[in-house]
C-alpha cells in the first residue's frame, strides 16, 4: 500500500535493488511495513507489504543492539567482518574510504547483505578493497551511531570539550558505544597509515554524515546542510581522543571480535 512518491532526506538503501536512494531523489515507502524503494523498482517488488522476518534483513532505521552479539563488545558482525578485511589488505591503499569502489559490485554485495541478514561471507573473494569499504561505509551501521552532541564541539577549552565528548559517548546505548569505539580505533589505524593518505580531517569528512545523526528527528534539507559540517567536526574531535579511551570499551573482550 504505497503512498505517493516522497523526497528522500537521509540516504537509505532500496530494499529491491540494494543501491542507495540518494538525498533529494524520489522514492516510495509503504504505509504499513515502511519498506522504501526506488520508484523504478516498484514493478520488481511483487508483495510490498509481506512482513519480513526480523533476522533476515539489515534494518532500515534499526537499533544496533538488535544485530549485536549477546556478549561484549557489542559490535555487529557485519562491521567486524568488513573492518577485518579492510585492515588485512587495505591499509596500503591510497584514498581508502575516499576512493569509491565499482558501483555495480558495491550494489551486488549490498544485495547479498540484504539477503543474508547482515553477514557477508567470503569477503576475501572481493578483489577491490574499495568495494568492501563501499558496502558498509554508508549502510554498515544502518542508523547513526551517535546523535549530534549539541554544542559539545564548540567548547573552546580542549580539556573541557574532550570531557564533554567522553560523557556523550559513555551515555550511548552499549551497542552504539562499543561500535563507535571499534570504528574509531579502525579509523585511527587508517589515519596512521602513510600509504592511505587519509588523515583525521579527510576521514571526518567521509564519516561525519554516516556516524553522526542530525540535531532533530526529521531534519529539513536546510538543517541537513547546516548539520553536515558539525557532524564532520564531531568525528574529527572523537578521533583526537586518546586510543586508550576507545580501547576501554572493546579490548576487554577482544577475542569476541574475531570473525569465525
C-alpha positions in Angstrom: 0.0 0.0 0.0 2.4 2.7 -1.2 2.0 6.4 -0.5 2.7 9.0 -3.3 6.4 9.4 -4.1 8.3 11.2 -1.4 11.6 13.1 -1.4 14.5 11.3 0.4 16.2 13.5 3.1 18.5 10.9 4.5 20.1 8.4 2.1 18.8 4.9 2.6 19.1 1.6 0.7 16.4 0.5 -1.7 15.0 -2.8 -0.5 14.6 -4.2 -4.0 17.9 -3.4 -5.7 20.0 -2.7 -2.6 21.6 0.5 -4.0 21.3 3.8 -2.1 18.5 6.2 -2.7 20.4 9.5 -2.6 19.5 12.8 -0.9 16.8 14.7 -2.8 15.7 11.7 -5.0 12.1 10.5 -5.1 11.2 7.1 -3.6 8.2 5.1 -2.5 7.5 4.0 1.1 4.9 1.5 2.1 2.4 2.9 4.7 2.2 -0.4 6.5 5.6 -2.0 6.5 7.7 1.2 5.8 9.6 -0.6 3.0 11.5 2.0 1.0 12.4 1.6 -2.7 13.2 3.5 -5.9 10.1 4.4 -7.9 11.6 2.5 -10.8 11.9 -0.6 -8.6 8.2 -0.8 -7.7 7.4 -3.3 -10.5 10.1 -5.6 -9.2 8.5 -5.8 -5.8 5.7 -8.3 -6.1 4.4 -8.1 -2.5 5.2 -4.7 -0.9 3.6 -5.5 2.4 4.8 -9.0 3.0 6.3 -9.0 6.5 10.0 -10.0 6.6 11.5 -12.0 9.5 13.5 -9.6 11.7 16.7 -11.6 11.3 16.6 -11.8 7.5 17.2 -8.2 6.7 19.5 -5.5 7.9 17.4 -2.7 9.4 16.4 0.4 7.6 16.5 2.6 10.7 17.4 -0.2 13.1 18.7 -0.4 16.6 22.3 -1.6 16.7 21.5 -3.7 19.7 19.2 -5.9 17.5 22.2 -7.0 15.5 25.0 -7.0 18.1 26.2 -10.2 19.7 25.0 -11.2 23.1 28.4 -10.9 24.7 30.5 -7.7 24.8 31.9 -5.9 22.9 28.5 -5.3 21.2 29.7 -4.8 17.6 27.6 -6.2 14.7 29.3 -9.0 12.9 28.9 -7.2 9.6 31.0 -4.3 10.8 33.6 -6.6 12.3 33.8 -8.7 9.0 34.3 -5.6 6.8 36.7 -3.8 9.1 38.8 -7.0 9.5 39.0 -7.4 5.7 39.9 -3.8 5.2 42.7 -3.9 7.8 44.0 -7.2 6.4 44.7 -5.9 2.9 43.6 -2.3 2.7 46.0 -0.3 4.8 48.3 0.2 1.9 45.6 1.6 -0.4 45.7 5.3 -1.2 42.5 7.1 -0.5 40.9 4.3 1.5 37.2 5.2 2.0 37.6 8.3 -0.2 38.1 6.4 -3.5 34.8 4.7 -4.5 34.5 1.1 -5.4 32.9 0.0 -8.6 29.3 0.9 -8.2 27.9 -2.3 -9.8 30.0 -4.5 -7.5 29.0 -2.5 -4.4 25.4 -2.9 -5.4 25.7 -6.6 -5.9 27.3 -7.1 -2.5 24.7 -4.9 -0.9 22.1 -7.2 -2.3 23.9 -10.2 -0.8 23.9 -8.3 2.5 20.2 -7.7 2.4 19.5 -11.4 1.6 22.0 -12.7 4.2 20.7 -10.7 7.1 23.9 -8.7 7.6 26.5 -11.5 7.3 28.8 -11.2 4.3 30.6 -14.4 3.6 33.8 -14.8 1.6 34.8 -11.1 1.6 38.3 -12.2 0.6 36.9 -13.0 -2.8 36.2 -9.3 -3.4 39.3 -8.2 -5.3 38.9 -4.5 -4.9 39.1 -3.5 -1.2 37.3 -0.2 -2.1 34.2 -2.3 -2.8 34.3 -3.7 0.7 34.6 -0.2 2.0 31.6 0.9 -0.1 29.4 -1.9 1.1 29.5 -1.0 4.7 30.6 2.6 4.7 27.1 4.0 4.1 25.0 1.1 5.2 27.0 -0.9 7.6 25.6 0.5 10.8 22.2 1.2 9.3 21.5 4.2 11.6 23.6 6.9 13.1 25.8 5.6 15.9 25.8 8.9 17.8 23.4 11.8 17.8 24.8 15.3 17.2 26.0 16.2 20.7 24.7 19.8 20.9 27.4 22.4 21.4 30.0 20.0 22.9 32.4 20.5 20.0 32.1 24.3 20.3 33.7 24.4 23.8 36.9 26.3 23.3 38.9 24.7 26.0 40.3 21.4 24.7 40.1 19.5 28.0 36.6 20.6 28.7 35.5 19.7 25.2 37.1 16.3 25.4 35.4 15.6 28.8 32.0 16.6 27.3 32.5 14.2 24.4 33.6 11.4 26.7 30.4 12.0 28.6 28.3 11.8 25.4 30.0 8.6 24.4 29.6 7.0 27.8 25.9 7.7 27.8 25.3 6.0 24.4 23.5 2.6 24.4 26.1 -0.1 24.9 25.9 -1.4 21.3 26.3 2.1 19.9 29.1 2.9 22.3 31.1 -0.3 21.5 30.5 0.0 17.8 31.7 3.6 17.8 34.8 2.7 19.8 35.6 -0.2 17.4 35.2 2.1 14.4 37.3 4.9 16.0 40.2 2.5 16.6 39.9 1.3 13.0 39.8 4.8 11.6 42.8 5.8 13.7 44.8 2.9 12.2 43.8 4.1 8.7 44.8 7.7 9.6 48.2 6.4 10.8 48.9 4.6 7.5 51.2 6.7 5.4 50.1 4.8 2.3 46.4 5.6 2.8 46.9 9.4 2.9 43.7 9.7 4.9 44.3 12.0 7.9 41.7 12.8 10.6 40.3 15.7 8.5 39.7 13.5 5.4 38.2 10.7 7.5 35.9 13.1 9.3 34.5 14.4 6.0 33.7 10.9 4.9 32.3 9.5 8.1 30.7 12.6 9.7 27.3 12.2 7.9 27.5 8.4 8.3 28.2 8.1 12.0 26.6 11.2 13.4 22.9 11.7 13.4 21.1 15.0 13.0 20.1 17.5 15.6 16.4 16.8 15.1 14.4 13.6 14.3 13.1 14.9 11.0 15.6 17.4 9.6 14.7 19.7 6.8 17.0 19.9 3.8 18.4 23.2 5.2 19.0 21.6 8.6 20.9 18.7 6.9 23.2 21.2 5.1 23.8 23.1 8.4 24.4 19.8 10.3 27.0 18.4 7.9 30.0 20.5 8.9 29.1 19.9 12.5 28.9 16.2 12.0 32.3 16.2 10.5 33.6 18.3 13.4 32.2 15.7 15.9 34.1 12.8 14.2 37.3 14.9 14.0 37.2 15.6 17.7 36.3 12.0 18.5 39.3 10.8 16.5 41.5 13.2 18.6 40.5 11.4 21.8 43.3 9.1 23.1 43.1 5.5 21.7 43.1 4.2 25.3 39.7 5.7 25.8 38.2 3.7 23.0 40.1 0.5 23.8 38.5 0.6 27.2 35.2 -0.3 25.6 36.3 -3.1 23.3 39.5 -4.7 24.3 38.3 -6.4 27.5 36.6 -9.0 25.2 38.7 -8.5 22.1 38.6 -12.2 21.3 34.9 -12.0 20.6 35.6 -9.7 17.7 37.4 -12.3 15.6 35.1 -13.5 12.8 34.6 -17.2 12.7 
